[in-house]
Amino acid sequence: MNDEQVKAEVAEMEQALRIEDPHFVRKMRAACRADACAVVTVFVLLAAGAVLLTIGVATVALVPWLLGLASLVAAVAVDDHHKKALRRPR
């Protein structure tokens, strides 16, 4: 089987699944959206934390440093919550 045949088979199976069990397909799409949202949120929090920590250290200012630290802690909390939500049976 070449790549085109595999793609055609996968597309055919996806179409059959959409017809047979649309509720499952909706649940899977919702799970993918939630996963993407969590990844973006963690990335933004980590980036903001790194920038704020750098600014806080460079200017020797306590407020940006504390905000950067809080952002990093929030990123860890969001990631942990998402991992627990994925393990939780529905």
Secondary structure, 3 states (H helix, E strand, C coil): CCHHHHHHHHHHHHHHHHHHCHHHHHHHHHHHHHHHHHHHHHHHHHHHHHHHHHHHHHHCCHHHHHHHHHHHHHHHHHHHHHHHHHHCCC
